[in-house]
Amino acid sequence: MGAETHYLNAMEALDEGDRERAKTEAKKATSIDAEHYEAWSIYIEACLPPAGIQPTMAEAAQALSAVKRVVAGDPSRMDMWMRGGRLLADELGMLHDALHWWQRCREHAPDEVMPVVEMASILADMGEYAQAQQRLQSILNDNMDVGITQYRKITGLLQLVQTAATQQEQDIFKPYEKHHDGWVAIRHKMRKPPLSESVIFLVTAVPLLLILVVLLGRYSAPTWSAICLNTLVIMIVILVCMRNAKRWFQLLNRPAFNLLRAMNFEAATGYTVMEEDIRTSVLYMYIMQRKPKAWQERTLKIIDKGAPLPKNWRMRLPDFSSHLVEGEKEMYTFGEQLDAYEEE
């Protein structure tokens, strides 16, 4: 049988839910014709479990290997770039590799907004707020074509990053610094799970609303205008409490966010930076249980290996100007130097 026949068999098997047969047939098709990218797509789908079920580390790695084959042969497949980026960052926790992945995507599609947004999001998660801000600002400076939904996401992320970038450098938690104050905050809060935003809202809003309802009922006249005014006052109080709950959620759970960054750091680098008491704490277990299955399996392997962070370790960020031509690259480098000078 030819590659097309195996491809059709694989498609039929996938439709029937027989993922093992679909994977076998798709693999036969790609063995005959290595450039049969639709067969590769079926193979990737067959490697991963159905929607709603998290892939294991082996399944995610197998799918990622096939995705790399597709983009190597057909770099225009943005769906495969997206699939690979999601597998690297979300499922496997390989944030540094995901940054390089998206920058390679930019080299093939320099006008696409998605890789820039994905890199900025990853950099923000890593605490590299200045770098994230530069990536997002480049979208606006270069007048890149942005949809309404993307624009809202970009502006929201840019606002978040700009606010975080105003912090003092020493206040930004860096997991690779052993004596950072963030570790002390984690130890103080590691015996309890983080507070949810809804709990904070209820604790702050319910007593205030009860008092308000009692006072309004006692001192306001039973007229339509008074009822409308009372409703307006209650709505304003609710909105203020919701806004405060969001802010307090970030402040009260900062140790949890710091621990999450440390866990992501270990998954991204393959090195351990945490003490055993933190790793066995309630807060650590709470976060771990909410991570994808592949991420958990990979992290457990890193912990079992127990390789400490080397003293000469340096973060390997990609060359963010690699998608530019030489003249543009020189202007970009000059702009980066100017920004660094202004920050100093």
Protein Blocks (a to p, Z undefined) as FASTA:
>chain_A
ZZklmmmmmmmmmmnopaklmmmmmmmmmmmmmmlmklmmmmmmmmpccehiacdfklmm
mmmmmmmmmmmmmmmlmmlmmmmmmmmmmmnopaklmmmmmmmmmmmmmmbmklmmmmmm
mmmmnopamlmmmmmmmmmmnopacdfklmmmmmmmmmmmmmmmmpcfklpccfklmkbc
klmmmmmmmmpccddfklmmmmmmmmmmmmmmmmmmmmpccbfklmmmmmmmmmmmmmmm
mmmmmmmmmmmmmmmmmmmmmmmmmmmnopafbdfklmmmmklmmmmmmpcfklmmmmmm
mmmnopacdfkbccddddfklmpcfklmmmmmmmmmmmmmmmZZ
